[in-house]
Amino acid sequence: MSVREHEDVSVAILMPRPQTAPEYEPPELTPLVREREPVSRTRRIVVGAEVALIGLLLLAIAGFLPVLTFSAKPVLAAAPSQTSPVRGDNPAGMPPGFAGRTGLPAHVNAGALDSYRACGQAAAASVIETWQPWRRHGDSDPGTVQHLERAYGHDVEFGIFGTSPALMQQMLKGEGLSASWGDGETSLRAWVGSGYPAIVLQDVGPSWHTVGLHWTMVWGYDDNYVYLSNWSGDDGHDRVSWSVFRQGWTDGVLMRGSGVAGKFLLAKTA
């Protein structure tokens, strides 16, 4: 072999074998906008409930719901302690021109199982114990109120807003009384002036300057005031002026569509 041939062989041996370059694969890009995570079923239910509640409140203010019956604030007012079994008399301690009956049971929200929504049960218990005195153990004993809560509950919008007029009447009948609706101020004066208590629904806006409806029992009146149970007036007494009473009883915004504006629930022994 010549030197030249030897060099060619050496070169062939020393030269590296060319390699094929790998195919180019672009890197996987991360999306700039992340996919929205699915909303949980629990969260959807919570949001839906919040929207529904806001809607109900707006409808109530506009007057399209049947009635929202909750007590705007628990109060501790009670009727005077004098007992006056004679109808339409003028007991000591009451102003001239008083008509009604003092010393009647006067339950309040305090002590109830649900003190925020028990105004209907407190008013019903007061009337029931008037006609069934053996059930009375003092206004500070909430036994009858709690019994009505357990037996009948609350029914307006799943109980959120208290007790409807229909359930109020059902409670009185269920406890052995006859119960019906009277209409108008003249009839209310005649009934209460005869010594019988009456249950009314009040829009408390004109009286308490807040939003809400409140069941209460009317047990008397005079030329200037209406006397109520479970009530706290601006002057600290369990009374309200006739003008403010009429605003809440017949003209209140929340009374629209209730079916009981200007009406009262009367009951007596069946």
Secondary structure, DSSP 4 states (H G I P E B T S, - for coil): --HHHHHHHHHHHHSPPP-PPPPP-PPPPPPSSPPPPPPPHHHHHHHHHHHHHHHHHHHHHHT-SS--B--SS-------S----STT---TTSPTT-EE--S-----STTSTTTTT-HHHHHHHHHHHHH-GGG---TT--HHHHHHHHHH---TTTTTTB--HHHHHHHHHHTTEEEEEEESHHHHHHHHHTT--EEEEEE-HHHHSSS-EEEEEEEEE-SSEEEESS---TTSSSEEEHHHHHIIIII-GGGTTSS-TTEEEEEEE-
